[in-house]
Structure formats: structure tokens, C-alpha cells
């Protein structure tokens, strides 16, 4: 590596709005994030999946060609 052109890579503290604190390595010393793996619905199992099966029928009822 060339000298004096790369940013310093060191310890970083990442804080989530839920209060979770993670220690990692980065070029930035402190970061604040909105969601993390501790509070994101996909990772916690609280994700709600929309029922997309009835979407086409609902669209056809509203805007479909009338017989």
C-alpha cells in the first residue's frame, strides 16, 4: 500500500435507535443507524407478509372490463 493516501481503519462504535451498541472496525469512529439486526422486523420474526393472492382479483373488480 502507498503511504499517506489511505484513511485510518480502526475501532468504531455503531449505535442503533433501539439502544443496541455494536463495536466494529471502520474508517468512521461513530455511527448512528435507524435499524439493526436486533430491531429489524425481518430478523426478529415480526415481519408481516402481505397477502398478494387477492390483489389481481381486487384490481379486476375495480378496473376490469365489465361484461
C-alpha positions, 0 to 999 in steps of 0.5 A: 500500500502507498503511504499517506493516501489511505484513511485510518481503519480502526475501532468504531462504535455503531449505535442503533435507535433501539439502544443496541451498541455494536463495536466494529472496525471502520474508517468512521469512529461513530455511527448512528443507524435507524435499524439493526439486526436486533430491531429489524422486523425481518430478523426478529420474526415480526415481519408481516407478509402481505397477502398478494393472492387477492390483489389481481382479483381486487384490481379486476373488480375495480378496473376490469372490463365489465361484461 
